[in-house]
Amino acid sequence: MGFDRSDIKAWFSEAGFKNVKVDCVGETCDSTSTCGGEAASINIFIASGEK
């Protein structure tokens, strides 16, 4: 459902960014599916780099 943080870091590096950081912001986004009633808890993160 989400992205592996090591993949995101690699994508930024491949795009020419330096000092790439991918950090958790310490919060989650919680939601319940309208299709099956299952709950999802998604970690929120921020990615940054210098170009």
N, C-alpha and C positions, 0 to 999 in steps of 0.2 A: 504494500500500500504506500510505502514511502521510499525514500532514497537512502542508500548506504552512505554514511558520511565520508568514508574513504573514497567512494566514487565521485562525490561532489568535489572533494579536494583535488582529485586527479583531473577532473574536468576543468576546474579553474586553472590549474597548473598548465594543462595542455593548451589553454587559451592564452597563455602568456602572462598570467598573473603571478606575482611574487608575494611572499609573506602571507600565504593563504591560511585562513583560520575558519574552522567550522565548529561553532560552539552551541551547546544547548542553552536556551534562555531560561530554563528552569520551570517552564510551565507546559501544560498539555492542553490539547483541544479535545474535548470529550463530546461524542455524538452517538445517537442511537439511529440505526438504519430504519428507514421507513418501509423497506422491503421485507426484512426478516426479523426485525426487532433486536438484532444483535448490537452490542455496544462496541465502540472503538475509542481508544485513547491514543492520540497522536502526539509525540514529542515535538515541540516547536524549537527550531534552531535558526541561527543566522550564519550566513557565509559571507566572507569578505576577503579582499585581496587588493594588491596595489598593481596598477598597470603602468 
